[in-house]
C-alpha cells in the first residue's frame, strides 16, 4: 500500500466516523417526529449515500448495477452474499425503506446503535438460534405487510472474497410464509473492501440483481428448494464475475471396453 493510499484511507475513516457521529446526533432530535418512511430516508438513505460518496472520492471505489429492471414494485425479501461493510451502505440506500437482520449487540453501540434502533431492525440473539428464527419470521412478516424490504444475509456473517458460506433457510422461509418472492443479489465488494484489515483497493464493484424467485408450493420442501435455488444462483453469478473459482467439471464417463 502506498503512502498516498494510506492517507486516503485514514481520511475516509476520519470523515466517515465524524459524519456518522454528527448525523446520528442530529437524528435524535429530528427522526422521532417523522413517520417511518421519512425517518428512514433521513437517517439511513442520506447518510449511506454520503458514505458511498466518501468511498468513491477517497478510496476510488465505484460501483455498477446490473439487473435493476428486476426489482419488483412491491417490497419483498432480499438475500445477498455478505463480504464487507460496503454492501450494507449500498443496499440501505438503494432499497427504501429497508429493515435488516442484525445481531442485537449492535444496538448497544453508542450513537450508531441508537440511531439503528429507530429503523425497525430485526435484532436477533445469535446465541439462541431457535428464538432468532421465530423473531425473523414474526417481525419479518410484520415488516413485509407494511411494505418494508427485509434484507437477510443468509451466510450469517461476512465471508472473504473468493469463498461462499452455506445459506440459512430463514430468508426463504420468510418469503414462502409471506407468499412473496426472494430477490437475489450477488456482488464482489470484498475484492475491493476486504473482510480483514483496513486496506482498500480502488476499482468498480459489480452488483447483480437477479429475477425474483418464487417458491413452488409451500411447506419445508418448498422452503428448502427455494433456498437451494437462491444459493445456486448466487454461486453461479459470483463465478461469472470471477469472484469464485470455476465449478469442478463432472468426470467423463469411461468408454466401454469390449472384451
PEJOJO-V919750 format. One record per backbone hydrogen bond with DSSP energy under -1.0 kcal/mol. CO is the residue of the C=O (numbers start at 1). NH is the residue of the N-H. If there is no record, write none. Layout:
BEGIN
CO|NH ; CO|NH
END
This chain:
BEGIN
2|6 ; 3|7 ; 4|8 ; 5|9 ; 6|10 ; 7|11 ; 8|12 ; 9|13 ; 10|14 ; 11|15 ; 12|16 ; 13|17 ; 14|18 ; 15|19 ; 16|20 ; 17|21 ; 18|22 ; 19|23 ; 20|24 ; 21|25 ; 22|26 ; 23|27 ; 24|28 ; 26|29 ; 26|30 ; 27|31 ; 30|33 ; 31|34 ; 35|39 ; 36|40 ; 37|41 ; 38|42 ; 39|43 ; 40|44 ; 40|45 ; 41|46 ; 44|48 ; 45|49 ; 46|50 ; 47|51 ; 48|52 ; 49|53 ; 50|54 ; 51|55 ; 52|56 ; 53|57 ; 54|58 ; 55|59 ; 55|61 ; 60|203 ; 62|205 ; 64|207 ; 66|209 ; 67|70 ; 68|71 ; 76|150 ; 77|183 ; 78|152 ; 79|185 ; 82|159 ; 85|89 ; 86|90 ; 87|91 ; 88|92 ; 89|93 ; 90|94 ; 91|95 ; 97|149 ; 99|151 ; 100|122 ; 102|124 ; 103|106 ; 104|107 ; 105|108 ; 106|109 ; 109|113 ; 110|112 ; 111|115 ; 112|116 ; 113|117 ; 115|118 ; 116|119 ; 122|102 ; 124|104 ; 125|128 ; 128|132 ; 129|133 ; 130|134 ; 131|135 ; 132|136 ; 133|137 ; 134|138 ; 135|139 ; 136|140 ; 137|141 ; 138|142 ; 139|143 ; 140|144 ; 141|145 ; 143|148 ; 144|147 ; 149|99 ; 150|78 ; 151|101 ; 152|80 ; 153|156 ; 154|168 ; 160|163 ; 169|173 ; 170|174 ; 171|175 ; 172|176 ; 173|177 ; 174|178 ; 175|180 ; 176|179 ; 181|77 ; 182|213 ; 183|79 ; 184|210 ; 185|81 ; 186|208 ; 188|191 ; 189|192 ; 189|193 ; 192|201 ; 203|62 ; 205|64 ; 207|66 ; 208|186 ; 213|182 ; 219|223 ; 220|224 ; 221|225 ; 222|226 ; 223|227 ; 224|228 ; 225|229 ; 226|230 ; 227|231 ; 228|232 ; 229|233 ; 230|234 ; 231|235 ; 232|236 ; 233|237 ; 234|238 ; 235|239 ; 236|240 ; 237|241 ; 238|243 ; 239|242
END
